């Protein structure tokens, strides 16, 4: 699924899922089912390189990716087995996001 490098990993709050973010060679976000060890779905993380992935603290179906000038919130659509992105509107800010922290109430990302 990933061609060479894995850039980042994170487990869901209930440890049911593992998210992996591929390196520059594929830049893919893949969601794995921990119990079976199988990949359940994936998607290109962004058209620009992504550097980090973090699950929300209180939801096993929401995660965030960030990288070179991009920040996206993802939701795992279980009935359709798809990852659905929502691009964060950063306005005029041009940031390279190297690491992400989600606050304990899932209201803010740093």
N, CA and C of each residue as an Amber inpcrd file, in Angstrom:
protein
   330
   0.8070000  -1.2030000   0.0000000   0.0000000   0.0000000   0.0000000
   0.8480000   1.2640000   0.0000000   1.8240000   1.3460000   0.8950000
   2.7800000   2.4450000   0.8220000   3.9470000   1.9490000  -0.0130000
   4.4810000   2.8270000  -0.8390000   5.5420000   2.4090000  -1.7480000
   6.8640000   2.1860000  -1.0400000   7.3150000   3.1430000  -0.2280000
   8.6050000   3.0070000   0.4470000   8.4870000   3.4650000   1.8950000
   8.4080000   4.7680000   2.0930000   8.4790000   5.3640000   3.4310000
   7.0970000   5.5350000   4.0600000   7.0620000   5.3830000   5.3910000
   5.8900000   5.7630000   6.1780000   6.3080000   6.9800000   6.9920000
   5.6350000   8.0940000   6.7460000   5.9660000   9.3790000   7.3510000
   5.4820000   9.4760000   8.8010000   4.2640000   8.9770000   9.0750000
   3.6800000   9.1120000  10.4130000   2.6580000   8.0100000  10.6570000
   2.4600000   7.6910000  11.9490000   1.4840000   6.6910000  12.3970000
   0.7240000   7.2370000  13.5980000  -0.5270000   6.8230000  13.7580000
  -1.2690000   7.1560000  14.9730000  -2.4070000   6.1580000  15.1610000
  -2.6620000   5.7820000  16.4260000  -3.7690000   4.8900000  16.7770000
  -4.9930000   5.7000000  17.1570000  -6.1730000   5.1490000  16.8770000
  -7.4190000   5.7750000  17.3190000  -7.5260000   5.6650000  18.8370000
  -8.4030000   6.4690000  19.4210000  -8.5380000   6.5240000  20.8850000
  -8.8840000   5.1680000  21.4920000  -9.6170000   4.3260000  20.7780000
  -9.9760000   3.0000000  21.2850000  -9.0470000   1.9080000  20.7630000
  -8.0130000   2.3210000  20.0250000  -7.0160000   1.4270000  19.4470000
  -7.6030000   0.4170000  18.4600000  -8.7750000   0.7340000  17.9080000
  -9.3880000  -0.1200000  16.8970000  -8.7370000   0.0900000  15.5310000
  -8.2770000   1.3270000  15.2770000  -7.6980000   1.6670000  13.9820000
  -6.2880000   2.2250000  14.1330000  -5.5130000   2.0490000  13.0750000
  -4.1910000   2.6670000  12.9470000  -4.1990000   3.4440000  11.6380000
  -3.7670000   4.7010000  11.6940000  -3.6340000   5.5060000  10.4790000
  -2.1590000   5.5860000  10.1280000  -1.8440000   5.3790000   8.8650000
  -0.4660000   5.5250000   8.3880000  -0.4570000   6.5460000   7.2580000
   0.5840000   7.3580000   7.2640000   0.7440000   8.3990000   6.2670000
   2.0340000   8.1200000   5.5080000   1.9040000   7.8780000   4.2190000
   3.0690000   7.5530000   3.4040000   3.9800000   8.7420000   3.1900000
   5.2020000   8.4570000   2.8020000   6.1890000   9.4970000   2.5460000
   5.9530000  10.1940000   1.2150000   6.9370000  10.9630000   0.7770000
   6.8180000  11.7320000  -0.4600000   6.5950000  10.8540000  -1.6820000
   6.9840000   9.5900000  -1.5970000   6.8240000   8.6920000  -2.7380000
   5.3650000   8.3790000  -3.0410000   4.4790000   8.4020000  -2.0230000
   3.0620000   8.1440000  -2.3130000   2.0910000   9.1100000  -1.6300000
   2.4780000   9.7090000  -0.5100000   1.6390000  10.6960000   0.1970000
   0.2180000  10.1780000   0.4230000   0.0780000   8.8980000   0.7150000
  -1.2330000   8.2870000   0.9050000  -1.5590000   8.1510000   2.3910000
  -2.8310000   8.3470000   2.7250000  -3.3450000   8.0990000   4.0590000
  -4.0650000   6.7570000   4.0070000  -3.6570000   5.8230000   4.8680000
  -4.2610000   4.4860000   4.8850000  -4.7750000   4.2110000   6.2890000
  -5.9890000   3.6780000   6.3770000  -6.5970000   3.3010000   7.6490000
  -6.5620000   1.7780000   7.7610000  -6.0200000   1.3030000   8.8940000
  -5.8530000  -0.1300000   9.1360000  -6.7430000  -0.5660000  10.2880000
  -7.2800000  -1.7570000  10.2020000  -8.0070000  -2.3680000  11.3080000
  -6.9850000  -3.1400000  12.1360000  -6.8050000  -2.7450000  13.3820000
  -5.7400000  -3.3090000  14.2100000  -5.9680000  -4.7990000  14.4730000
  -7.1910000  -5.1870000  14.7760000  -7.4740000  -6.5830000  15.1360000
  -7.0990000  -7.5660000  14.0330000  -7.3810000  -7.2100000  12.7790000
  -7.1020000  -8.1180000  11.6690000  -5.7780000  -7.8100000  10.9790000
  -5.2640000  -6.5800000  11.1580000  -4.0290000  -6.1720000  10.5050000
  -4.1970000  -5.8330000   9.0360000  -5.4280000  -5.6870000   8.5870000
  -5.6440000  -5.3930000   7.1740000  -5.9630000  -3.9160000   6.9420000
  -5.5590000  -3.4390000   5.7810000  -5.8890000  -2.0740000   5.3660000
  -7.3600000  -2.0540000   4.9670000  -8.1130000  -1.1060000   5.5000000
  -9.5470000  -1.0760000   5.1930000  -9.9210000   0.0100000   4.1920000
  -9.1420000   1.0800000   4.1070000  -9.3640000   2.0860000   3.0830000
  -8.1840000   3.0410000   3.0370000  -8.1230000   3.8290000   1.9780000
  -7.0330000   4.7820000   1.8350000  -7.4150000   5.8850000   0.8750000
  -6.5930000   6.9290000   0.8810000  -6.8470000   8.0760000   0.0260000
  -5.5630000   8.8790000  -0.1130000  -5.3700000   9.5740000  -1.2410000
  -4.2520000  10.5320000  -1.2850000  -4.4600000  11.5740000  -0.1890000
  -3.4180000  11.8620000   0.5890000  -3.5600000  12.7860000   1.7180000
  -3.7760000  14.2100000   1.2520000  -3.1130000  14.6090000   0.1840000
  -3.2360000  15.9700000  -0.3400000  -2.4280000  16.0420000  -1.6220000
  -2.6040000  17.0960000  -2.3970000  -1.7690000  17.2830000  -3.5860000
  -0.3770000  17.7560000  -3.1950000  -0.2500000  18.3770000  -2.0180000
   1.0370000  18.7920000  -1.4720000   1.4530000  17.7770000  -0.4140000
   2.7260000  17.6810000  -0.0970000   3.2560000  16.6920000   0.8410000
   2.6800000  16.8640000   2.2490000   2.2520000  15.7770000   2.8720000
   1.7540000  15.7800000   4.2510000   2.7980000  15.1640000   5.1680000
   2.8770000  15.6730000   6.4010000   3.9390000  15.2780000   7.3230000
   3.4710000  14.5760000   8.5930000   2.2140000  14.7960000   9.0020000
   1.7730000  14.2160000  10.2720000   0.3030000  13.8270000  10.1940000
  -0.0690000  12.8470000  11.0240000  -1.4610000  12.4140000  11.1550000
  -1.7610000  12.2220000  12.6340000  -2.9470000  12.6570000  13.0670000
  -3.3960000  12.4730000  14.4550000  -4.8830000  12.1860000  14.4780000
  -5.2650000  11.1770000  15.2640000  -6.6780000  10.9240000  15.5160000
  -7.1880000  11.9110000  16.5560000  -8.4810000  12.1810000  16.5230000
  -9.1260000  12.9400000  17.5890000  -9.0730000  12.0980000  18.8560000
  -9.1790000  12.7200000  19.9960000  -9.0630000  12.0170000  21.2870000
 -10.3470000  11.3280000  21.7390000 -11.4890000  11.7530000  21.2160000
 -12.7680000  11.2260000  21.6970000 -13.5980000  10.5730000  20.5970000
 -13.0000000  10.3470000  19.4580000 -13.7250000   9.7770000  18.3370000
 -12.7630000   8.9160000  17.5170000 -13.1500000   7.6900000  17.2430000
 -12.2510000   6.8180000  16.4840000 -12.4310000   6.9600000  14.9730000
 -13.3480000   7.8250000  14.5400000 -13.5860000   7.9800000  13.1060000
 -13.1850000   9.3600000  12.5660000 -12.4760000  10.1540000  13.3730000
 -12.0290000  11.4720000  12.9260000 -10.5360000  11.6150000  13.1570000
  -9.8570000  12.1610000  12.1380000  -8.4260000  12.3900000  12.2430000
  -8.0550000  13.6240000  11.4320000  -6.8230000  14.0510000  11.5980000
  -6.3410000  15.2540000  10.9220000  -4.9620000  14.9870000  10.3340000
  -4.7060000  15.5370000   9.1500000  -3.3770000  15.4780000   8.5440000
  -2.9210000  16.9050000   8.2540000  -1.6170000  17.0940000   8.2700000
  -1.0640000  18.4080000   7.9620000   0.3130000  18.2640000   7.3540000
   0.7080000  19.2880000   6.6160000   2.0200000  19.2490000   5.9720000
   2.3570000  20.5540000   5.3030000   2.9020000  20.4710000   4.0860000
   3.3140000  21.6580000   3.3430000   2.0850000  22.4190000   2.8560000
   1.7280000  23.4700000   3.5910000   0.6240000  24.3610000   3.2250000
  -0.7220000  23.6530000   3.1860000  -0.9080000  22.6220000   4.0080000
  -2.1980000  21.9420000   4.0380000  -2.5350000  21.4440000   5.4340000
  -3.8170000  21.4710000   5.7480000  -4.3740000  20.9280000   6.9830000
  -5.7520000  20.4070000   6.6230000  -5.9690000  19.1110000   6.8410000
  -7.2440000  18.5010000   6.4940000  -7.7790000  17.6890000   7.6630000
  -9.0880000  17.8090000   7.8830000  -9.7920000  16.9790000   8.8560000
 -10.4920000  15.8820000   8.0590000 -10.3130000  14.6570000   8.5180000
 -10.8620000  13.4880000   7.8260000 -11.9060000  12.8070000   8.6990000
 -12.9070000  12.2370000   8.0520000 -13.8880000  11.4210000   8.7530000
 -13.9770000  10.0780000   8.0320000 -13.9370000   9.0050000   8.8300000
 -14.0780000   7.6750000   8.2580000 -15.5610000   7.3700000   8.1270000
 -16.0180000   7.1880000   6.9020000 -17.4030000   6.8770000   6.5820000
 -17.5200000   5.3480000   6.5550000 -17.8720000   4.7610000   7.6960000
 -17.9100000   3.3000000   7.8430000 -18.8700000   2.6250000   6.8650000
 -20.1260000   3.1000000   6.7050000 -21.0330000   2.4030000   5.7740000
 -20.5030000   2.3310000   4.3400000 -19.7890000   3.3670000   3.9040000
 -19.2600000   3.3820000   2.5460000 -17.7740000   3.0380000   2.4730000
 -17.1690000   2.8010000   3.6440000 -15.7540000   2.4340000   3.7600000
 -14.8380000   3.4180000   3.0100000 -15.0340000   4.7210000   3.3330000
 -14.2420000   5.7660000   2.6820000 -13.7560000   6.7830000   3.7070000
 -12.5950000   7.3710000   3.4160000 -12.1000000   8.5040000   4.1860000
 -12.5360000   9.7720000   3.4650000 -13.2190000  10.6680000   4.1860000
 -13.7500000  11.8980000   3.5890000 -13.0210000  13.1120000   4.1700000
 -12.3070000  13.8750000   3.3220000 -11.5500000  15.0270000   3.8150000
 -12.3460000  16.3260000   3.8040000 -11.9950000  17.2140000   4.7280000
 -12.4640000  18.5990000   4.7270000 -11.2230000  19.4680000   4.8750000
 -10.9810000  20.3050000   3.8980000  -9.8060000  21.1770000   3.9020000
 -10.0220000  22.3180000   4.8950000  -9.0520000  22.5270000   5.7790000
  -9.1140000  23.6640000   6.7060000  -8.8400000  24.9430000   5.9270000
  -9.6480000  25.9490000   6.1690000  -9.4710000  27.2360000   5.5040000
  -8.4980000  28.0740000   6.3220000  -7.2860000  28.2220000   5.8320000
  -6.2260000  28.9310000   6.5490000  -6.0500000  30.3630000   6.0740000
  -6.8740000  30.8090000   5.1320000  -6.7770000  32.1720000   4.6390000
  -5.4430000  32.4230000   3.9610000  -4.7940000  33.5150000   4.3390000
  -3.5240000  33.8920000   3.7340000  -2.3150000  33.2150000   4.3910000
  -2.5580000  32.4510000   5.4520000  -1.4400000  31.8080000   6.1550000
  -0.7960000  30.7320000   5.2830000   0.4990000  30.7680000   5.2080000
   1.2750000  29.7590000   4.5020000   2.1600000  29.0750000   5.5400000
   1.7590000  27.9210000   5.9890000   2.4740000  27.2150000   7.0430000
   2.8750000  25.8160000   6.5920000   4.0340000  25.3880000   7.0770000
   4.4320000  23.9950000   6.9370000   4.1910000  23.3620000   8.3000000
   3.2160000  22.4770000   8.3510000   2.8140000  21.8420000   9.6110000
   3.6090000  20.5630000   9.7580000   4.4850000  20.5320000  10.7640000
   5.3560000  19.3680000  10.9610000   4.8200000  18.4080000  12.0040000
   4.0550000  18.9130000  12.9610000   3.4890000  18.0620000  14.0030000
   2.1330000  18.6220000  14.4150000   1.2400000  17.7430000  14.8410000
  -0.1230000  18.1320000  15.1970000  -0.4550000  17.5860000  16.5710000
  -1.0980000  18.4260000  17.3850000  -1.6510000  18.0040000  18.6610000
  -3.1190000  18.4020000  18.6870000  -3.9860000  17.4960000  19.1160000
  -5.4140000  17.7720000  19.2400000  -5.7170000  17.8820000  20.7320000
  -6.4270000  18.9640000  21.1380000  -6.7040000  19.1380000  22.5720000
  -7.6490000  18.0510000  23.0790000  -7.7250000  17.8840000  24.3910000
  -8.4430000  16.7490000  24.9910000  -9.9440000  16.7540000  24.7040000
 -10.5240000  17.9000000  24.3240000 -11.9550000  17.9640000  23.9870000
 -12.2000000  17.9450000  22.4780000 -11.1580000  17.8020000  21.7080000
 -11.2500000  17.7660000  20.2380000 -11.7920000  19.0710000  19.6440000
 -11.5240000  20.1900000  20.3100000 -12.0140000  21.4690000  19.8200000
 -10.9470000  22.2500000  19.0640000  -9.6710000  22.0440000  19.3930000
  -8.5920000  22.8010000  18.7930000  -7.4700000  21.8730000  18.3700000
  -6.7450000  22.3210000  17.3380000  -5.5520000  21.6100000  16.8830000
  -4.4020000  22.5890000  16.8890000  -3.2410000  22.1210000  17.3090000
  -2.0440000  22.9830000  17.3790000  -0.9400000  22.3540000  16.5700000
